[in-house]
Amino acid sequence: DRDDLSIGDEGLVAAIAKASSKVIVVASVPGAVLMPWSKDVAAILTNFMPGQQAGNAIADVLFGKVNPSAKLPLTFPNVENETRLTPEQWPGVPDVSHPFYAFYTEKLLVGYRYYDAHGLTFDTGFPFGHGLSYTTFAYSDLSVRKSITGAGMLVQFKVSNAGKLAGSEVAQLYLAFPSIAGEPPLQLKGFKKTESLKPGETVQVELKLRTRDLSIYDATAHRWTPVAGTFRANVGASSRDIRLRGDFLYEGATSVYV
Protein backbone atom coordinates (compact mmCIF):
# COMPACT_ATOMS: atom_id res chain seq x y z
CA ASP A 1 0.00 0.00 0.00
CA ARG A 2 1.00 3.64 -0.26
CA ASP A 3 2.79 5.42 2.56
CA ASP A 4 0.91 8.66 1.92
CA LEU A 5 -1.43 10.36 -0.58
CA SER A 6 1.25 12.32 -2.42
CA ILE A 7 1.80 11.68 -6.13
CA GLY A 8 5.45 12.70 -5.71
CA ASP A 9 5.47 15.22 -8.56
CA GLU A 10 3.81 18.25 -6.96
CA GLY A 11 6.76 20.49 -7.77
CA LEU A 12 6.80 19.43 -11.41
CA VAL A 13 3.08 20.02 -11.89
CA ALA A 14 3.32 23.42 -10.18
CA ALA A 15 6.27 24.45 -12.38
CA ILE A 16 4.46 23.46 -15.58
CA ALA A 17 1.34 25.30 -14.45
CA LYS A 18 3.37 28.50 -14.02
CA ALA A 19 4.59 28.22 -17.60
CA SER A 20 1.11 27.90 -19.14
CA SER A 21 -2.50 28.64 -18.25
CA LYS A 22 -3.73 25.71 -20.35
CA VAL A 23 -2.42 22.72 -18.43
CA ILE A 24 -4.58 19.59 -18.09
CA VAL A 25 -3.48 16.92 -15.62
CA VAL A 26 -4.47 13.32 -16.41
CA ALA A 27 -4.46 11.45 -13.10
CA SER A 28 -4.09 7.67 -13.37
CA VAL A 29 -4.15 6.95 -9.66
CA PRO A 30 -5.15 4.02 -7.40
CA GLY A 31 -7.41 6.17 -5.23
CA ALA A 32 -7.55 9.55 -3.55
CA VAL A 33 -4.41 11.70 -3.89
CA LEU A 34 -3.37 15.16 -2.78
CA MET A 35 -3.57 17.86 -5.43
CA PRO A 36 -2.09 21.05 -3.91
CA TRP A 37 -1.81 22.49 -7.45
CA SER A 38 -5.46 21.88 -8.39
CA LYS A 39 -6.31 25.60 -8.51
CA ASP A 40 -3.35 26.31 -10.80
CA VAL A 41 -4.32 24.01 -13.69
CA ALA A 42 -7.12 24.33 -16.23
CA ALA A 43 -8.56 20.86 -15.66
CA ILE A 44 -7.95 17.47 -14.06
CA LEU A 45 -9.07 14.25 -15.73
CA THR A 46 -9.05 11.42 -13.19
CA ASN A 47 -9.30 7.91 -14.64
CA PHE A 48 -8.00 5.93 -11.64
CA MET A 49 -6.61 2.55 -12.86
CA PRO A 50 -7.91 2.13 -16.42
CA GLY A 51 -7.65 -0.76 -18.85
CA GLN A 52 -6.01 -1.37 -22.21
CA GLN A 53 -8.07 1.21 -24.10
CA ALA A 54 -7.27 4.00 -21.62
CA GLY A 55 -5.33 6.03 -24.19
CA ASN A 56 -8.19 6.12 -26.66
CA ALA A 57 -10.75 6.84 -23.94
CA ILE A 58 -8.70 9.70 -22.46
CA ALA A 59 -8.12 11.19 -25.92
CA ASP A 60 -11.85 11.07 -26.67
CA VAL A 61 -12.59 13.07 -23.53
CA LEU A 62 -9.73 15.57 -23.95
CA PHE A 63 -10.66 16.33 -27.56
CA GLY A 64 -14.40 16.51 -26.93
CA LYS A 65 -15.51 13.41 -28.76
CA VAL A 66 -17.02 12.19 -25.49
CA ASN A 67 -18.57 14.46 -22.88
CA PRO A 68 -17.45 13.24 -19.41
CA SER A 69 -20.16 12.42 -16.88
CA ALA A 70 -18.39 10.40 -14.18
CA LYS A 71 -18.43 11.34 -10.50
CA LEU A 72 -15.84 10.75 -7.79
CA PRO A 73 -16.66 7.64 -5.72
CA LEU A 74 -14.62 8.96 -2.79
CA THR A 75 -13.35 12.20 -1.26
CA PHE A 76 -10.10 13.82 -2.38
CA PRO A 77 -8.76 15.52 0.79
CA ASN A 78 -6.99 18.87 1.03
CA VAL A 79 -4.21 17.53 3.25
CA GLU A 80 -2.89 14.26 4.62
CA ASN A 81 -5.05 12.56 7.27
CA GLU A 82 -7.70 15.27 7.16
CA THR A 83 -10.17 13.02 8.99
CA ARG A 84 -7.76 12.73 11.95
CA LEU A 85 -7.46 8.95 12.03
CA THR A 86 -5.45 7.70 14.99
CA PRO A 87 -3.08 4.70 14.97
CA GLU A 88 -5.73 2.81 16.95
CA GLN A 89 -8.16 3.33 14.07
CA TRP A 90 -5.65 2.70 11.30
CA PRO A 91 -3.75 0.47 10.90
CA GLY A 92 -4.80 -0.61 14.38
CA VAL A 93 -3.06 -1.12 17.71
CA PRO A 94 -3.82 -4.52 19.28
CA ASP A 95 -5.53 -4.47 22.65
CA VAL A 96 -3.77 -7.00 24.87
CA SER A 97 -7.01 -7.85 26.65
CA HIS A 98 -8.92 -8.17 23.32
CA PRO A 99 -6.32 -9.11 20.68
CA PHE A 100 -8.93 -10.01 18.06
CA TYR A 101 -11.07 -6.91 18.44
CA ALA A 102 -11.21 -4.03 15.97
CA PHE A 103 -12.36 -0.69 17.35
CA TYR A 104 -14.27 1.51 14.91
CA THR A 105 -14.35 4.64 17.06
CA GLU A 106 -15.09 6.83 14.04
CA LYS A 107 -18.51 5.15 14.12
CA LEU A 108 -20.60 6.39 11.16
CA LEU A 109 -18.39 9.34 10.25
CA VAL A 110 -16.53 7.76 7.33
CA GLY A 111 -15.50 9.69 4.24
CA TYR A 112 -17.79 12.54 3.22
CA ARG A 113 -19.87 12.01 6.38
CA TYR A 114 -16.89 13.18 8.47
CA TYR A 115 -16.42 16.25 6.28
CA ASP A 116 -20.09 17.20 6.62
CA ALA A 117 -20.25 16.55 10.37
CA HIS A 118 -17.15 18.67 11.03
CA GLY A 119 -17.93 21.40 8.51
CA LEU A 120 -14.72 20.90 6.52
CA THR A 121 -14.50 22.85 3.27
CA PHE A 122 -12.52 22.12 0.12
CA ASP A 123 -9.62 24.23 -1.05
CA THR A 124 -7.42 21.99 -3.19
CA GLY A 125 -9.37 18.77 -2.70
CA PHE A 126 -12.70 17.62 -4.13
CA PRO A 127 -15.88 16.35 -2.49
CA PHE A 128 -17.51 12.96 -2.84
CA GLY A 129 -19.66 12.77 -5.97
CA HIS A 130 -17.90 15.66 -7.72
CA GLY A 131 -17.53 15.58 -11.49
CA LEU A 132 -17.68 18.17 -14.28
CA SER A 133 -19.04 18.15 -17.81
CA TYR A 134 -18.61 20.21 -20.97
CA THR A 135 -22.20 21.32 -20.47
CA THR A 136 -24.27 22.42 -17.46
CA PHE A 137 -27.39 20.96 -15.87
CA ALA A 138 -30.33 22.48 -14.04
CA TYR A 139 -32.50 20.70 -11.46
CA SER A 140 -36.16 21.47 -10.75
CA ASP A 141 -39.57 20.24 -9.55
CA LEU A 142 -38.65 18.05 -6.59
CA SER A 143 -41.44 15.97 -5.13
CA VAL A 144 -41.48 13.19 -2.52
CA ARG A 145 -44.46 10.91 -2.05
CA LYS A 146 -45.32 7.48 -0.77
CA SER A 147 -44.41 4.71 -3.20
CA ILE A 148 -47.43 2.89 -4.63
CA THR A 149 -45.36 -0.27 -5.12
CA GLY A 150 -44.03 -0.63 -1.58
CA ALA A 151 -43.64 0.83 1.89
CA GLY A 152 -40.95 3.33 0.95
CA MET A 153 -40.95 6.75 -0.71
CA LEU A 154 -40.62 7.89 -4.31
CA VAL A 155 -38.42 10.91 -5.06
CA GLN A 156 -39.00 12.63 -8.39
CA PHE A 157 -37.34 15.65 -10.00
CA LYS A 158 -36.32 17.03 -13.38
CA VAL A 159 -32.86 17.46 -14.87
CA SER A 160 -32.35 19.80 -17.83
CA ASN A 161 -29.36 20.35 -20.08
CA ALA A 162 -28.84 24.08 -19.69
CA GLY A 163 -25.64 24.22 -21.76
CA LYS A 164 -24.69 24.11 -25.41
CA LEU A 165 -23.47 20.51 -25.77
CA ALA A 166 -25.17 17.13 -25.38
CA GLY A 167 -24.28 15.27 -22.20
CA SER A 168 -25.39 13.02 -19.34
CA GLU A 169 -25.70 13.88 -15.67
CA VAL A 170 -25.44 11.61 -12.64
CA ALA A 171 -28.01 12.99 -10.20
CA GLN A 172 -27.52 12.05 -6.56
CA LEU A 173 -29.92 11.75 -3.62
CA TYR A 174 -28.65 12.43 -0.10
CA LEU A 175 -30.91 11.86 2.88
CA ALA A 176 -30.92 13.77 6.15
CA PHE A 177 -32.48 11.79 9.01
CA PRO A 178 -34.44 13.28 11.92
CA SER A 179 -31.93 14.52 14.53
CA ILE A 180 -33.19 11.98 17.07
CA ALA A 181 -31.71 9.19 14.91
CA GLY A 182 -28.13 10.35 15.55
CA GLU A 183 -27.11 9.78 11.92
CA PRO A 184 -24.50 11.73 9.87
CA PRO A 185 -25.77 14.99 8.31
CA LEU A 186 -26.16 13.49 4.84
CA GLN A 187 -26.11 9.96 3.45
CA LEU A 188 -26.13 8.91 -0.18
CA LYS A 189 -29.25 6.81 -0.77
CA GLY A 190 -29.48 6.75 -4.53
CA PHE A 191 -28.18 8.04 -7.84
CA LYS A 192 -29.09 7.80 -11.50
CA LYS A 193 -27.34 8.64 -14.74
CA THR A 194 -29.58 10.29 -17.29
CA GLU A 195 -29.53 9.47 -20.97
CA SER A 196 -27.54 11.85 -23.14
CA LEU A 197 -29.56 15.07 -23.14
CA LYS A 198 -29.49 17.51 -26.02
CA PRO A 199 -29.18 21.24 -25.19
CA GLY A 200 -32.50 22.36 -23.75
CA GLU A 201 -33.78 18.81 -23.23
CA THR A 202 -35.36 17.81 -19.91
CA VAL A 203 -35.88 14.40 -18.35
CA GLN A 204 -37.73 13.32 -15.20
CA VAL A 205 -35.69 11.25 -12.76
CA GLU A 206 -37.17 8.85 -10.22
CA LEU A 207 -35.33 7.41 -7.24
CA LYS A 208 -36.90 5.05 -4.71
CA LEU A 209 -36.31 5.13 -0.97
CA ARG A 210 -36.89 1.69 0.50
CA THR A 211 -37.92 1.13 4.10
CA ARG A 212 -34.34 -0.03 4.65
CA ASP A 213 -33.09 3.37 3.43
CA LEU A 214 -35.23 5.05 6.08
CA SER A 215 -33.97 2.82 8.89
CA ILE A 216 -31.09 2.66 11.33
CA TYR A 217 -29.47 -0.42 12.80
CA ASP A 218 -30.63 -1.29 16.30
CA ALA A 219 -27.58 -2.87 17.96
CA THR A 220 -29.73 -4.17 20.83
CA ALA A 221 -32.42 -5.79 18.70
CA HIS A 222 -29.90 -6.75 15.99
CA ARG A 223 -32.11 -5.52 13.17
CA TRP A 224 -32.86 -2.50 11.01
CA THR A 225 -35.55 -0.29 12.51
CA PRO A 226 -37.46 2.38 10.54
CA VAL A 227 -37.16 5.90 11.90
CA ALA A 228 -40.31 7.99 12.24
CA GLY A 229 -40.09 11.73 11.78
CA THR A 230 -39.26 14.48 9.32
CA PHE A 231 -36.59 13.64 6.74
CA ARG A 232 -35.01 15.93 4.17
CA ALA A 233 -34.32 14.80 0.63
CA ASN A 234 -31.29 16.58 -0.85
CA VAL A 235 -30.77 16.22 -4.60
CA GLY A 236 -27.78 17.50 -6.51
CA ALA A 237 -24.63 17.02 -8.57
CA SER A 238 -22.38 16.05 -5.63
CA SER A 239 -22.37 15.83 -1.84
CA ARG A 240 -21.45 19.53 -1.76
CA ASP A 241 -23.53 20.69 -4.75
CA ILE A 242 -27.10 20.27 -3.56
CA ARG A 243 -29.62 21.82 -5.95
CA LEU A 244 -32.99 20.77 -4.49
CA ARG A 245 -34.25 20.17 -0.95
CA GLY A 246 -37.56 18.87 0.29
CA ASP A 247 -38.86 17.71 3.67
CA PHE A 248 -41.19 14.78 4.14
CA LEU A 249 -42.78 13.07 7.13
CA TYR A 250 -42.23 9.34 7.41
CA GLU A 251 -44.34 7.30 9.81
CA GLY A 252 -43.71 3.76 8.68
CA ALA A 253 -46.73 2.70 6.69
CA THR A 254 -48.08 6.27 6.61
CA SER A 255 -45.90 8.87 4.90
CA VAL A 256 -46.85 12.41 3.92
CA TYR A 257 -44.87 14.94 1.88
CA VAL A 258 -44.71 18.35 3.58
N, C-alpha and C positions, 0 to 999 in steps of 0.2 A: 504494500500500500504506500501511498505518498506520505512524506513527512510533514508537508504543509500544503497550502492551497496556492502557492506561487507557481507561475509558469516558468519562472527563471529568466525571462527576457524582457522584464519591465523597462529596463533602461533602453533597450533597442527599440521597442515600440514607441516609447516617449520621444526618442531622438528622431525617428522617422516622421512622427506626427508633427514635430516642429518644422520639418522641412517641407511639408505639404499639408494643405487643408482637406485633401481628398484621399485620405487613407482609410481603407477597409480592412479590418482584421478578421481573418477566417480562423475560428477557434475549434480545432479538433482536439477535444479534451475528454477525459474520463468522467468528469462530473463538474461540480462547482469549482471555480477558480477565482482568484483575486484579479481585478482589472482596474488598478489605480489610474490608468490612462484612458478610461472609458469616455471621459468628457472631452478628450483631445482628438478623438478620431471621428470620422464621418459616420461609420457604421461598424457593427460587429455581427458576423454571421457565425452562429454557434451550431455545429453539426455533431458534437459529441464524438462518438466512435463509429464512423460510417463504414459502409461496405465497399465492394469493388468498384461500384459506379459512382463513388463519391465525387470524383473530379468532374464528371459530366453534370451531376446534380448541382454541385456548387456553381459551376459555370452558368447553368440555366437560371439560377437565382440571381447571380451577380449581373448578368446581362439582360435581365428582365423577361426572359422567356417564360419563367414560372414566378408567380407572385407568392412570396412566402406567407404561411399562415400558422406555423408551429408556435407553441407556447412553452415556456420553461417549465419542466416538471419538478423543479426544486428552486431554492433560493440561492442567488449569488451574493455572498456577503460583502460588506465594505472592507472589513478587516478580518484578520485571523481570529478564530474562536470568538466570534461576535455574540454567540449565544451563551458564553461563559460556562462551557462544560468543564467540570472538574475531573481530575484523574480517577475519582471514584466512579464517575459516570462513564468516562471513556479514557483509556481502554478497560478500566476496571481495576480496583484494588481488592484482592480477596479478603474477606472477613474470616478471621481464624475460627470464630464460633459458628459461621455459616459459610463454609468454603464453596458451596455449590449455589449460593444465592447470587442473583443479579439485582442491583438496586436502581430502579428507574425513578430517581428523585425529581427528574424534570417533569414527571407525570404526563399531562397531555400537551405540554408546551413544546412541541417538536416542530422544527422548521418555521414556516411562516406564522404558525400560531404563537411562537415565542416573540417574533417581531411585532405582531399585533398587540399582544398582551403587555409588552414593555414599551410600546410606542416608538420603536426604532424606525428611523427614516433611511432612505437610500440616497447616497451621494455618488459613489462609484460602482456600487453593486446594483442588482436588479431583483425585483420581487418575484415570488412564485406566480406562475401563470403569465408572465410578461412575454410579449412577442409583437413585433411590428409588421406592417404590410406596406406595399406601395400605394395602397388606397386607404381610405378612412371609413369607419363604420359608425352609425348612429343607432342608439337603442331607444325603444319607446313602448308604451302601452303594456305595462306590467300588470298582470292579474294573477291572483292565487285563489284557487277554489278547491273544494273537496273533489277528489277523484271519483268518477262514476264507476271505475273498474276495480276499486279496492278501497282500503281504509286510509290511504295516504292523501297527499295533496297534489294538485296539478299546477305547475307554474308555467305561465305563458307570457311571451313578449315578442316584440318585433325587432328585427335587425335589418338595417338599410345600408346599402353601399352609398356613402355620401361623397365618394371621391370620383376620380376620372378613369380608373382602371378596374377591370374585373378582378374579383378576389373572393376568398373565403374567410370567414371569421370563426374562431372558436369561442363561443359564448360560455361563460362560467357562472355557476350558481353557488353562492356562499351563504350558509345559514347561521344566523345568530340565535342562540337558545335563550329562553327566559333566564334571568340572572340567578334564580334559585337553583338552576341545574348545575352551576359551577363549571360550565364548559368554557373553552377558549372563545375569544371574541367572535371569530369567524371560522367556519369549517366548510371546505369544499364538499358539496353534496351532489354535484352533477355538472356536466359540460356537454356541449354538442357543437360539432363543426357544421357550418352551413354548406350548402352547395355553392359553387362559384356564382357570385352575384354580379350582374352587369351594373355599371354606374346608374344610380337611381332606382335599382331594383330592391324590393323589400320581401322578406320571408318571415313567416311566423315560426317561432321556436317553442317547443314544448319540452319541459323537463318534469319528471315525476319524483315526488318525495314519498318514499315508502314509510310505513310505520317504523321500520328499523332506522331510517334516517332521522326520525323525530324522537329517538330514544337514547337513553344513556345506560351504561352497563352498571347494574346493581351488584357490587362485589359481595354483598351479604346473601342475596337471593341467587346469585350466579346466573343471572339472565338479563336480557335487555328489557328495559322498562320505559314505555312511552312517557314523555314529559308533557304535562298539561300547562298551558299558558300562552302568552303572546310571543310569537317568533317573528323574526324579520328576515325576509328573503332579499338578498343582495345580489344583483346581476351585473356583470361587467366583463371587461376585457382582460382583467388580471385581479389578483388579490388586493392590489392597491389602485385599481382603476375601476371603481364601482360606478356604474351609470344609472342604475335603477334600484329603488328600495321600496319595499312594501311590507307592512305588518299584517299578520294573520293570527287568529286565535285557534289554537288546537286543543281539543278536549277529547282525544281518543276517537271514538266513533262519530262525534259531533264536532265539525270544524267550520268556522265562519271567517270569511275574509273581512278585515276591517281597515 
